[in-house]
């Protein structure tokens, strides 16, 4: 029985009193303990006491032996010398039978006579059931041996002979073929008791067939599995190591059996392995975990199970390849995720069971959701403008195994729609247990709009060229307005279409067409000094747009019209068109300018014809005509030039849309750029003319110098980038306010920055800074690392048409008017301009403007 501090020691069992009631002692015995028990019983001298000793080896080993010792009250030496009478022997056998009725197995006594004769002195009645043999001692041993298979018979007899010879304990596992043909396995165990007439072995036969079969099955399974399997007993000693474990450890099983796990693998101590192993040993609960073996450089899936005998079974599965695959898969997924998060296409993955399991940021934003979770929670049918289209796409996908760039009308979360190209494919998961539907959506709404816009542009351009053929053939000035009105109606169809021509100092209405003229007063002649859309366009020399008629300082009632555009017809007049709301399309304005250019050509031709007739009068007015001719020539050159630029730009866009490159595209680009430069020259000439003639008017409005500088820098950033010049803007920005004409300030900034970029070589730098110099003055500084200006040339740089390099050797393009215009505008604004420059180092312009 267990004591208060645990099971009794073996010596406690041995030292029990020799008198008193029967007692028992449960204690696992080692071979040394068993020997002590044998010595004890040989030394005892009890009277008529029978001790039944049962030796066990736990749940796995089974019962090892049972020995009955009978004593009749005489010393041990006397018992060994004398044989009991037959009656006493029979009574003793009866007591043995009674004592062993409740014990497992069959008790027996094996006697070896003085002459070496071997026989069974006693066999329990259980022999019939266990062995199929009658429990008759006579001849029983011979019959028993005959039923042992020949393959094991020799080994059995040798074990008996060895025990007899050495007078030692006998224990043997042996197969036994019952008379009915069934093979069973027996475990025999006996202890010797020397007698004067030989030796008496008392022991027990146990049926261990089930254990042997189970052991064989288990060993076969263990040998067949690919896992490395080892088992240890309750003392951590190895009891089994399969072939895979031998290969894993690099040690044979015989080198590990009997050694403790901690002795064989000392590095395990203090690691997670020891922690998990000991937890299972204590809790008797299985554990499974994955861990990396540093010494082997490998990952293992480790399963630990408690064994019935108190030990543990370890299963080691090398999962290094799986771990490496998982790591590569994780890296690949991270790479793909990183890629998909940086593309504009919407990319997703879905399954039939879970719906959308992944969507990149572009997909989430494309459909108007705040997050992936919100997207996943939505009904996928709401992604389609027409839910029926979704079903049709499913059928098409099943038939074709996927979709390739199918145009679909999708619907955003807010109900708005967009056009997208949908491509899908089915992908098997790495484990083969899942099928993913991967898809990509490319939004093409803008492209569709551009295609429709391009078609509309082409139709308008074709209609314009058809309609202007009649305009070019007009023979008198009075027919021009009617022809222009016809073109406006055929190509544009604006609600208001008005044409006015200049007659002296008056702008005379010639043709007015509108959808609701009843709400507008009858047009009448107005002085050119009036603030009209027509006069603004004539003065600007280009299309002018007013988004609110309230911004015009006149008494004209425009009815329901709110947006007006004026297009100059050179200096001959202007075309005014209007609409109730919205802005004018850039293409429409460009085409109107082309129309105005054609009209200018016609009127110019008619005027030249008239001037030939009136040559004498024009000669007398030569002084006045000189200034007018400059403006007229600028307008006349500008009109066909605008037509050329517009046509070249359209041709350039068409070639780009068609994907054509090479000489045609380069020529179109060259025509467009050359036209732009010529137009800029004409603009400068016209502007300088207005400045010199006093026709340039200034507004006293608030303007934020920093904002203007940043807007101009943004407009010129591409030009600087194409030339390889770095353009930087610094200063407090929008906080610098000036009460000056914004248009004039913008012109100053633009001319200075353009000039700096022009004279700065590739790799150079242009810096623009704005800062309040004091409470009354704002400073605009433009500094470059360009070619610089020679000292002798600085005095002339603000003269019109002047550059440092002149004549045929001129190095840089340009009219030489930019700085002249800057100087005049700065003076008109009440400011000053200074220049600092060093040849080969760079130039700095400092403009100071009143605040």
Secondary structure, 3 states (H helix, E strand, C coil): CCECCECCCHHHHHCCCCCCCCCCCCCCCCHHHHHHHHHHHHHCCCCCCEEEEEEECHHHHCEEEEEEEECCCCCHHHHHHCCCCHHHHHHHHHHHHHHHCCCCCEEEEEEEECCCCEEEEEECCHHHHHHCCCCCCCCHHHHHHHCCCHHHHHHHHHHHHHHHHHCCCEEEEEEEECCCCCEEEEEEEEEEEEECCEEEEEEEEEECHHHHHHHHHHHHHHHHCCCEEEEECCCCEEEEECHHHHHHHCCCHHHHECCEHHHHCHHHCCCHHHHHHHHHHHHCCCEEEEEEECCCCEEEEEEEEECCCCCEEEEEEECHHHHHHHHHHHHHHHHHHHHHCCCCCEEEEEECCCEEEEECHHHHHHCCCCCHHHHHHCCHHHHECCHHHHHHHHHHHHHHCEEEEEEEEEECCCCCEEEEEEEEEEEECCCCCCEEEEEEEEECHHHHHHHHHHHHHHHHHHHHHHHHHHHHCCCCHHHHHHHHHHHHHHHHCCCEEEEEEEECCEEEEEEEEECCHHHCCCCCCEECCCCCHHHHHHHHCCCEEECCHHHCCCCCCCCCCCEEEEEECCCCEEEEEEECCCCCCHHHHHHHHHHHHHHHHHHHHHHHHHHHHCHHHHHHCHHHHHHHHHHHHHHHHHHHHHHHHHHHHHHHHHHHHHCCCCHHHHHHHHHHHHHHHHHHHHHHHHHHHHHHHCCCCCCCCEEEHHHHHHHHHHHHHHHHHHHCCEEEEEECHHHCEEECCHHHHHHHHHHHHHHHHHCCCCCCEEEEEEEECCCCEEEEEEEECCCCCCHHHHHHCCCCCCCCCCHHHCCCCCCCCHHHHHHHHHHHCCCEEEEEEECCCEEEEEEEEEC
